[in-house]
């Protein structure tokens, strides 16, 4: 979802709630997942902005809590 939304509107700064609403999740789950992605160095969060660092890793990822 993150990759799709960033490609759909690259200049939009997506809120965690917008991402959660789009994928049928909760903001808390999105926040935890993005923290995991950041720890893996796949994304970088600068304030509310999300920078994709490793697109392929995100495409290959199957995340479960």
C-alpha angles and dihedrals in degrees: 000000000000093000092046094050093045090051093043094055109005095177095050116098102223117213119223088244092054090051091048093048092050095052097036095249137113128267089240092057091048090050092050092046093049090049088054091049090049092050088053089052092240094121137016123214117211105182104302094339119100121208118197109224101170114024095174093054090053091049091050095045124111106184124193129171 
